[in-house]
Amino acid sequence: MPAIHPVPDKNDLLQILSMLYGDALTLDTGTAVASDAGSKSVVAIYVNDDNVPVTACICDYGFVAYAGSALTRIPPAGAEDAAESGDFSDMMLGNHHEVMNICSRLFMKGKSPHIRLDKVYASPDELPEAAQSVIESDAGCAHFEIEVPGYGKGSVSFLST
């Protein structure tokens, strides 16, 4: 069954992230970010107007740390430590939340239904059952490796039902 919400394409993602991080940002097709129990990833869940989870963005620790740090220029050394350990500052997590909120528009094109960011989960282990169904869906997916200028590389996976 085709996805109701389109998954982001490379050009749209590059355009949005370049507005945040500058034209030196690089983006390539990547591999799926792990989302099973115990994975070193953070999961953003997006819901429709009925508050039903319909899309997700799974980010590895590298993307969370580097994207979250670059927005407010947290020193790269602190970002590197967080990328390794998963020990993110409140500022990094808040900035990452804003990036995930901005990414909600990547799932809406043409006449696709409206969605909004519901919650960012610090671990796939925290996902409620309804959100887990989005992760397990195979309707649509896109995976990217992103290098945030001056910081480092991280990976994201966009999933859609």
C-alpha positions, 0 to 999 in steps of 0.5 A: 500500500502506498504511503498517504504522506510522502517521505521527504526527498533529498532536494527538499530536505537539503533546502530546509536544512541549508536554511538552518545550517548554511550552504556547506551542509551536505546530504547523501542517501544513507541507510536505515537508522536503527529503531529497535529496543536499545538503539542509539537513536531518538524518534520524532513522532508526527500525528494527524489532526485526529492525533493518530501517529502517521509519520516518524523521523528516527535520528542517530545520536550524531545527528541529534548532537550535531544538528542540536548543537550547531543551531546555537553554536554549542562548541563542537567538542561538546557535540562530539561527546554527546554524539558518542554518549547520548548524554545531550544537554537540554539546549541540544534536545530543545534545538533538535526538537525545533529541527524536527518541528520544521521537518514536519512540512517535509511530509506534506505536499500537494493535497497530503493531509496535515500533520504536526510534531507530537513528541520526540522520544529519547529512545525507541524503548519509550515509544507507545504502541500506536507510535511503534506501528509507524516504525514497523510500517513499510509504506514509505521510507527515506534514509539520509546521511547529513554532515552539519558544517563544522560539527560532523555527520549523522543519519536520519530515517523518515518513515510514513504510513 
